[in-house]
Every structure is written in C-alpha cells, then in structure tokens.
Amino acid sequence: MSNAFLDSIKKRRSIYALDKNVSVTKEEIVGTIEEAVKYAPSAFNSQSARAVILFGEENEKLWGIGGIVEQALRKVVPDDKFAPTAEKLASFNAGFGTILFFEDTGIVKGLQEQFPLYADNFPVWSEHSTGITQFAVWTALANIGIGASLQHYNPLIDEGVRSGFDIPESWKLRAQQPFGNIVAPAGEKEFAPIESRVKVRG
C-alpha cells in the first residue's frame, strides 16, 4: 500500500540515542513544530494545545545535572538506585532540544461554562487534543530526519517547569519530548495481529 501519510507515520519511532548534530536548522525545526501545532485538530476547534521549545541552556536547565527533572526525582528515587535515572536524563540532555506540551485549562473551563451540557467531556477532549498534537509534532519531526521520544515526568516536575520557564498558571504540563539527531535507530517493533484490533462489518 502506497500512501505518503502512512509512510510518515511509520517513520515516527521512539528514538533515545540522540545528539546535537542535526542536519536541519533551528528555524526549520521551530517552523515544523509550529505548523504541526497549528493544524492539529481539537474539539470545538478549541486549539487548547500549547508548546514550549527549549534549546541550549534552557534544555540543560530541564535535563542537566542539578536541573529541574533531577531535582524532582532526587526526592523520590533513593541515591543508591539513581544511576540508571541519571543515565536516562543524560540521554535526553544529549539531544538538540525539548518540546514541553501543555493544555490551556482556561480554554477548557471556558468551554465548560459555555456548553454546560458537555462540561464533563471537555477535559477528556482536551486529552485527545494534546495527544493528537504530540503525535502530529512527533511525526512532522520524523519527516525532517529528527528523532524524538515522549516522556511524562509530570506532575513531579510541574512546579519546577512553571517557575523555571515562566509558564502561565492555566497551562497544564502533559508531556516532554526530547529531540535531536538520530545516533541509533529504534529496534524492531512488534505488532499484535491487526485482526484483533480492527473489526470490519458489512
């Protein structure tokens, strides 16, 4: 089956071996992320997804030694078991940058007030929105040869991120995506039988 969109989806993998030697410009990366965020669909066209892109010292502030994530994890991971965690953080810090994904809860609250009949659904739809946005950005980056993975250190790092990067109170952190040049590709991926996941009737 030949389909350019499906080919793009297949390029998107969790890439953990990263470095800073990217073959595209910083401006191209930012432009790609902006376009993906702009065109990602959302319920009621709420456009509630938010992204903060970290480069250089700002990326180091998140993942580096003594950075926001390490400080948060030191409080919950014993010192004698911290080595694997430190290694993982160093791998994220080795990349070219990181995207912080948020949902603007102010927009969600406004929609709940405007459409009370669907009030319980808007937080759920907000999660759909951020997932779609993350997938769109991830796939778009893969299309320009940039590797990435998706991390979830929230809510442990929420306050550190909010104060460290001047994040509005209404923005709720949903995921972190370190990205960079692909040093080693992802391994083979196993798939459950598609017949067990997709049913056709008629």
N, C-alpha and C positions, 0 to 999 in steps of 0.2 A: 504494500500500500504506500503510495507516494503522496505525502502531504507535508508541506513546509512547516505548518504549525506543529504537527505531531513530531516532526524531526527536531524542532526546537525543544519541545518538552523532553524528548529523550536525551538531549544534551545536559539537562539540568540534573545534577547529582550532588550529593553531599561531599564536598571536597575539603579535606582537613589539612593536607600538606600544601601550604601557601607560602609565597614570599612576595616581596615588593616589586619584582621585576616585570611589571605589567607591560604589555605591548601596545596599549592604547593610552590616550591622555586622560588626565584627571577630569578635564572638561567633558570628554566623551562619556566617561563613567557617570558623572553627575547628570548629564543630559539624558542618558539612558534610564537612569533611576527616575528622574523627573517625569519622563514620558510614560513609564510604566505605572507610576503612581497616579498620574493624571487620568489615564484611560482605564484603570481598573474599575470594574463596576461595583456599585454599592446599593443597598436597599434604599428606595425613595430618592436615589441619586444624592444620598447624604454626604458623600465624599468625606467621611469621618476619619479616614486613614491619614496618619502623619508620619513623616520620616525625618530623621536627623542623620546626616552623613558625617562621619568622623574620619579625619586624615591626620597624619603626623603626630604631633604631641597630644592632640585630643584623643586619638586612638590609643596612644600609650597611656593616657590618663585612665582609660577604661580597663585595659587588659594587662598593663605593665606591672612590674614588681612594685608592690605597695599601692597599686591602683584601686579603683572603685570595686571591681569584682573581687580581687584578692582580699581586700579589707573585709568585705562582707562574708566571704567564705571562711576566712580565718576564725570567725566567730562560731562556726558550726562544724568545721572539719578539724579533728584533732591534729596536732602538729606532726605526730608520728605517721599519719596517713595522708599528709598533704602533698607529698612528692608527685603522685600522678595528677593531682589537680593543678599543681604548678606547671607541669609539663603541658597540660592541655591549654592553660591560659597563655603560655608562651607561644604555642602554635597559632593561636588566634592573633596574638600581638605581632607575629611574624608577617601577617598579611599587609595589604596595602591600605586597608581601611575597614570601617564597620558601619552598617546601617542600623540605627535604632528605630524600631517600628512602634508606633503608638496608635491608640484610638482616642479621639477627642470626645470625652464623655459629656461635654457641654452640648454637643450636637445631638447625642443620643438622648439626653434629658429633654432637650427642646422638642424633639420628635415625639417623645412620650407624652409631653404636655399638649402638643398639637393634635396628636392622634391617640387619645386615651384607649380606644378600643384595641390597639395593637401594642400597648405600653409594655407588656411582658415580653413581647417578641423583639423589641428594638435592641436590647443588649445581646440577644442571640444573633440577630442580623449583623450587629457590629462585629462580632467574632467572625462571621462569614466574610465581612468586608476586609478585615485585616488579613485573614488567611488568603483571600484572593489576591490582595495587594502584594503580600510576601511572595506568593507563587509567581506573580507577574514580574516582579523585580528580579527574582532569582533566575527565571527563565531568560529574561532580557539580558542579564549579565552573562549567562552561559553562551548566549548567541554572539557576544563580542569577545569570547575567549576568557572570561573572568570566572574563576571558581569561587564557590561560597558554600557555607553551611548555615543552618538555622539553630540558634541557641536560645535557651529560656532560663536565664538566671533571675528573672523577675519571679516573685516580688522581693527577693532578698536584696537586690541592688536598686530598687525603685528610688529610695530617698537619696542615695549617693548620686544616681544619674540625674535626678531632678535638680539637686543643688550644684552638681559639677558642670552641668551643661545648660543651666538656666531654662529649664523646661516648664511650660505653663502648668498650673495646678490641675487643669482639666484634662491633660494628656495622660493616658494610662499606658504604661510600658507593656508591650505584648511579646516582643522578641528582639533578639540581637543577631545580626548577620555579618560576621567577619568575611571579607572577600580579598582576593588578590590573584597573583599569577599562580597557575596550577603547576606545582612541583611534581606531584604524583597523582595519577588519575584515580578515580574511585574504583573499587573492586567490582566483581561481577555481582549483579543484583538478582536475587531470587524472587520469583513471582508465583503467587497462588494461581491455580487454574482459573482462567478468566471466566469459565462457565460457572464457577461457584460465586462469582461476584456480579456478573451481568446476566440477567434473565430476559429472554425475548418471548413475547407472547403475540400471536397473531401473524 
